[in-house]
Amino acid sequence: MKPPNCIVCGKNLHEYDVDKFELFYFDCIECEIELEICNKNKCEPVIGHPKNAFWFCQNHIYIGKIFKNNRVKYNKVYYYIKKIKQKYNNI
């Protein structure tokens, strides 16, 4: 698992003003298919950071919740964050 780095602002646990992070898992059909295939073939589980999981710092957890509540697909998270950053410089 990757250490907490906010996908929005890039802050991490070493930043003095951020002490709370939340990990959100987003819909990923490919992830579910890969897991099902692996379970059927008795594969070893993949170790590492899931591609559909993103960290949000205490200042941006609300964005993660909005994405999660609206069932944003994992591969659209970067796209929407880029758009939001372009529109609102100081999020």
Backbone as ProteinMPNN parsed JSONL, in Angstrom:
{"seq_chain_A": "MKPPNCIVCGKNLHEYDVDKFELFYFDCIECEIELEICNKNKCEPVIGHPKNAFWFCQNHIYIGKIFKNNRVKYNKVYYYIKKIKQKYNNI", "coords_chain_A": {"N_chain_A": [[0.849, -1.175, 0.0], [0.534, 2.196, -0.8], [2.008, 5.024, 0.871], [0.123, 7.584, 2.638], [-0.622, 10.117, 0.438], [-2.072, 12.963, -0.591], [-4.27, 12.943, -3.288], [-5.221, 15.236, -4.401], [-3.812, 17.617, -3.479], [-1.274, 16.708, -2.937], [-0.086, 16.627, -0.446], [1.446, 14.989, 2.383], [2.019, 12.671, 5.132], [4.165, 13.898, 6.321], [3.801, 16.574, 6.117], [3.301, 19.488, 7.959], [0.746, 20.503, 8.583], [-1.189, 18.645, 8.118], [-2.839, 15.88, 9.288], [-4.667, 13.894, 9.065], [-5.88, 11.395, 6.969], [-7.844, 9.848, 4.428], [-8.676, 6.849, 2.835], [-10.056, 6.112, -0.223], [-11.93, 3.827, -2.12], [-12.688, 3.311, -5.447], [-15.156, 2.561, -7.988], [-14.33, -0.17, -10.043], [-14.428, -2.03, -12.638], [-12.64, -3.622, -14.071], [-10.888, -4.353, -12.031], [-12.489, -5.982, -10.43], [-13.019, -8.076, -12.209], [-10.41, -9.054, -12.651], [-9.836, -9.943, -10.05], [-11.78, -11.945, -9.745], [-10.989, -13.769, -11.759], [-8.476, -14.432, -10.786], [-9.214, -15.625, -8.352], [-10.618, -17.868, -9.305], [-8.572, -19.251, -10.602], [-6.908, -19.778, -8.562], [-4.816, -17.973, -7.892], [-1.979, -16.248, -6.487], [-2.599, -13.601, -4.258], [-2.401, -10.213, -5.367], [0.07, -8.054, -4.286], [0.355, -4.797, -3.027], [-0.45, -1.39, -3.918], [-3.804, -0.834, -4.591], [-5.124, -0.063, -7.812], [-7.449, 1.338, -7.892], [-7.692, 2.842, -5.608], [-7.462, 5.776, -3.693], [-5.815, 8.314, -1.824], [-7.008, 10.928, 0.293], [-6.474, 14.033, 1.825], [-7.201, 15.638, 5.016], [-8.211, 18.116, 4.301], [-9.353, 17.671, 1.87], [-11.018, 15.495, 1.927], [-13.737, 15.728, 1.614], [-14.04, 15.952, -1.147], [-13.346, 13.407, -2.032], [-15.492, 12.017, -0.87], [-17.645, 13.092, -2.297], [-17.042, 12.175, -4.895], [-17.163, 9.405, -4.394], [-19.841, 9.075, -3.525], [-21.139, 9.694, -5.861], [-20.458, 7.657, -7.45], [-18.133, 7.685, -9.082], [-15.967, 6.437, -11.51], [-12.827, 4.748, -11.082], [-10.883, 5.381, -13.008], [-11.55, 7.883, -13.849], [-11.077, 9.642, -11.835], [-8.585, 11.094, -11.711], [-8.95, 12.714, -13.966], [-11.22, 14.32, -13.297], [-10.225, 15.634, -11.024], [-8.141, 17.114, -12.128], [-9.634, 18.849, -13.755], [-11.098, 20.22, -11.767], [-9.008, 21.484, -10.389], [-8.107, 23.214, -12.368], [-10.257, 24.943, -12.579], [-10.678, 25.917, -9.969], [-8.26, 27.385, -8.347], [-7.282, 27.277, -5.714], [-7.86, 24.885, -4.158]], "CA_chain_A": [[0.0, 0.0, 0.0], [1.277, 3.458, -0.841], [1.755, 5.886, 2.034], [-0.846, 8.642, 2.326], [-0.309, 11.342, -0.306], [-3.354, 13.434, -1.099], [-4.332, 12.986, -4.742], [-5.584, 16.589, -4.825], [-2.77, 18.615, -3.211], [0.031, 16.072, -2.825], [0.43, 16.621, 0.923], [1.624, 13.665, 2.961], [2.089, 12.661, 6.598], [5.265, 14.734, 6.785], [3.371, 17.975, 6.083], [3.001, 19.867, 9.345], [-0.64, 20.884, 8.841], [-2.097, 17.564, 7.712], [-2.637, 14.698, 10.126], [-5.718, 12.908, 8.834], [-6.083, 10.992, 5.588], [-8.839, 8.8, 4.232], [-8.476, 6.095, 1.604], [-11.315, 5.813, -0.904], [-11.898, 2.859, -3.219], [-13.674, 3.677, -6.457], [-15.614, 1.46, -8.842], [-13.329, -0.634, -11.005], [-14.898, -3.299, -13.195], [-11.463, -4.441, -14.395], [-10.36, -4.892, -10.781], [-13.361, -7.078, -10.018], [-12.8, -9.189, -13.14], [-9.09, -9.613, -12.335], [-9.948, -10.666, -8.786], [-12.562, -13.162, -9.993], [-10.124, -14.687, -12.519], [-7.444, -14.9, -9.865], [-9.845, -16.553, -7.406], [-10.919, -19.12, -10.014], [-7.315, -19.926, -10.937], [-6.146, -19.91, -7.315], [-3.6, -17.15, -7.978], [-1.54, -15.541, -5.297], [-3.122, -12.227, -4.288], [-1.447, -9.182, -5.755], [0.447, -7.202, -3.16], [0.661, -3.443, -3.458], [-1.523, -0.404, -3.823], [-4.827, -1.049, -5.621], [-5.193, 1.064, -8.751], [-8.705, 2.066, -7.707], [-7.697, 3.432, -4.27], [-6.808, 7.077, -3.656], [-5.781, 9.0, -0.537], [-7.437, 12.318, 0.357], [-6.122, 14.611, 3.122], [-8.336, 16.183, 5.78], [-8.764, 19.273, 3.595], [-9.988, 17.258, 0.611], [-11.844, 14.294, 2.11], [-15.074, 16.007, 1.073], [-14.012, 15.668, -2.593], [-13.414, 11.947, -2.13], [-16.861, 11.604, -0.54], [-18.503, 13.454, -3.432], [-16.759, 11.214, -5.966], [-17.657, 8.088, -3.979], [-21.305, 9.113, -3.516], [-21.609, 9.77, -7.247], [-19.967, 6.442, -8.116], [-17.133, 8.002, -10.106], [-15.075, 5.31, -11.807], [-11.463, 5.055, -10.658], [-10.078, 5.948, -14.087], [-11.989, 9.262, -14.077], [-10.728, 10.456, -10.672], [-7.541, 12.052, -12.109], [-9.543, 13.644, -14.934], [-12.061, 15.289, -12.593], [-9.391, 16.45, -10.144], [-7.457, 18.073, -13.0], [-10.634, 19.864, -14.127], [-11.396, 21.019, -10.581], [-7.831, 22.328, -10.125], [-8.079, 24.269, -13.383], [-11.313, 25.892, -12.307], [-10.482, 26.504, -8.632], [-6.828, 27.315, -8.094], [-6.907, 27.133, -4.309], [-8.611, 23.869, -3.423]], "C_chain_A": [[0.894, 1.236, 0.0], [1.007, 4.246, 0.434], [0.784, 7.0, 1.647], [-0.208, 9.856, 1.654], [-1.623, 11.77, -0.938], [-3.312, 13.553, -2.619], [-4.643, 14.393, -5.252], [-4.396, 17.547, -4.675], [-1.37, 18.027, -3.079], [0.614, 16.052, -1.424], [0.506, 15.193, 1.449], [1.734, 13.776, 4.474], [3.192, 13.554, 7.145], [4.925, 16.223, 6.738], [2.875, 18.346, 7.474], [1.531, 20.132, 9.612], [-1.655, 19.809, 8.451], [-1.821, 16.346, 8.589], [-3.699, 13.623, 9.919], [-5.868, 12.654, 7.336], [-7.168, 9.928, 5.551], [-8.602, 8.167, 2.87], [-9.844, 5.74, 1.024], [-11.059, 4.814, -2.019], [-13.027, 3.213, -4.177], [-13.997, 2.491, -7.339], [-14.571, 1.124, -9.892], [-13.762, -2.012, -11.509], [-13.715, -4.215, -13.507], [-10.883, -5.097, -13.146], [-11.178, -6.099, -10.319], [-13.169, -8.303, -10.906], [-11.464, -9.87, -12.843], [-9.137, -10.439, -11.056], [-10.7, -11.977, -8.976], [-11.726, -14.205, -10.743], [-9.065, -15.28, -11.602], [-8.021, -15.902, -8.867], [-10.14, -17.893, -8.052], [-9.659, -19.936, -10.281], [-6.395, -20.096, -9.74], [-4.798, -19.209, -7.382], [-3.218, -16.639, -6.597], [-2.129, -14.134, -5.357], [-2.017, -11.235, -4.642], [-1.195, -8.284, -4.558], [0.799, -5.833, -3.711], [-0.55, -2.553, -3.313], [-2.543, -0.648, -4.931], [-4.956, 0.178, -6.519], [-6.473, 1.875, -8.586], [-8.82, 2.716, -6.326], [-6.88, 4.723, -4.272], [-6.91, 7.683, -2.262], [-6.25, 10.443, -0.709], [-7.091, 12.835, 1.748], [-7.36, 15.231, 3.766], [-8.977, 17.377, 5.084], [-9.549, 18.884, 2.35], [-10.806, 15.975, 0.718], [-13.229, 14.512, 1.515], [-15.131, 15.727, -0.43], [-14.096, 14.161, -2.815], [-14.816, 11.43, -1.867], [-17.825, 11.925, -1.68], [-18.309, 12.466, -4.574], [-17.365, 9.849, -5.633], [-19.186, 8.04, -4.04], [-21.893, 9.155, -4.923], [-21.064, 8.637, -8.112], [-19.054, 6.746, -9.3], [-16.234, 6.787, -10.282], [-13.638, 5.719, -11.502], [-10.653, 5.745, -11.747], [-10.502, 7.366, -14.452], [-11.59, 10.196, -12.934], [-9.684, 11.511, -11.047], [-8.111, 13.121, -13.032], [-10.345, 14.728, -14.215], [-11.243, 16.183, -11.67], [-8.638, 17.5, -10.963], [-8.407, 19.209, -13.4], [-10.943, 20.791, -12.952], [-10.229, 21.968, -10.286], [-7.749, 23.474, -11.122], [-9.104, 25.359, -13.073], [-11.107, 26.639, -10.983], [-9.019, 26.339, -8.247], [-6.453, 26.951, -6.67], [-7.684, 26.056, -3.577], [-7.697, 23.071, -2.52]], "O_chain_A": [[1.889, 1.297, 0.722], [-0.076, 4.156, 1.011], [0.639, 7.32, 0.467], [0.64, 10.531, 2.238], [-2.215, 11.031, -1.724], [-2.418, 14.194, -3.17], [-4.359, 14.709, -6.408], [-4.016, 18.215, -5.637], [-0.384, 18.764, -3.107], [1.703, 15.515, -1.223], [-0.248, 14.313, 1.033], [1.56, 14.859, 5.033], [3.157, 13.928, 8.317], [5.677, 17.045, 7.262], [2.115, 17.599, 8.09], [1.09, 20.005, 10.754], [-2.859, 20.063, 8.461], [-0.699, 15.842, 8.624], [-3.634, 12.558, 10.534], [-5.968, 13.59, 6.543], [-7.38, 9.201, 6.522], [-8.359, 8.859, 1.881], [-10.681, 5.144, 1.701], [-10.092, 4.938, -2.771], [-14.174, 3.391, -3.768], [-13.223, 1.538, -7.434], [-14.006, 2.004, -10.541], [-13.489, -3.03, -10.873], [-13.764, -5.418, -13.25], [-10.442, -6.246, -13.185], [-10.626, -7.105, -9.876], [-13.158, -9.434, -10.42], [-11.382, -11.097, -12.789], [-8.543, -11.515, -10.987], [-10.303, -13.006, -8.429], [-11.753, -15.387, -10.399], [-8.794, -16.48, -11.64], [-7.389, -16.915, -8.568], [-9.941, -18.94, -7.436], [-9.677, -21.164, -10.198], [-5.243, -20.507, -9.883], [-3.773, -19.763, -6.985], [-4.032, -16.607, -5.674], [-2.149, -13.532, -6.431], [-0.858, -11.405, -4.262], [-2.127, -7.816, -3.904], [1.464, -5.722, -4.741], [-1.54, -2.911, -2.674], [-2.173, -0.666, -6.105], [-4.903, 1.313, -6.046], [-6.563, 2.992, -9.096], [-9.914, 3.099, -5.913], [-5.76, 4.765, -4.781], [-7.944, 7.586, -1.602], [-5.944, 11.098, -1.706], [-7.374, 12.169, 2.744], [-8.418, 15.334, 3.146], [-10.17, 17.624, 5.262], [-10.326, 19.686, 1.832], [-11.238, 15.429, -0.298], [-13.827, 13.582, 0.973], [-16.171, 15.305, -0.933], [-14.832, 13.697, -3.686], [-15.285, 10.518, -2.548], [-18.713, 11.132, -1.993], [-19.279, 11.976, -5.153], [-17.999, 9.218, -6.479], [-19.758, 7.076, -4.549], [-23.016, 8.702, -5.146], [-21.19, 8.652, -9.336], [-19.179, 6.151, -10.371], [-15.794, 6.185, -9.303], [-13.272, 6.886, -11.644], [-9.822, 6.603, -11.448], [-9.86, 7.993, -15.294], [-11.747, 11.412, -13.048], [-9.862, 12.69, -10.741], [-7.788, 14.301, -12.894], [-10.173, 15.916, -14.49], [-11.537, 17.372, -11.546], [-8.514, 18.648, -10.536], [-8.028, 20.38, -13.384], [-11.038, 22.007, -13.124], [-10.45, 23.137, -9.968], [-7.362, 24.585, -10.76], [-8.847, 26.545, -13.279], [-11.336, 27.845, -10.9], [-8.599, 25.248, -7.859], [-5.393, 26.365, -6.448], [-8.134, 26.296, -2.457], [-8.156, 22.168, -1.82]]}, "name": "protein", "num_of_chains": 1, "seq": "MKPPNCIVCGKNLHEYDVDKFELFYFDCIECEIELEICNKNKCEPVIGHPKNAFWFCQNHIYIGKIFKNNRVKYNKVYYYIKKIKQKYNNI"}
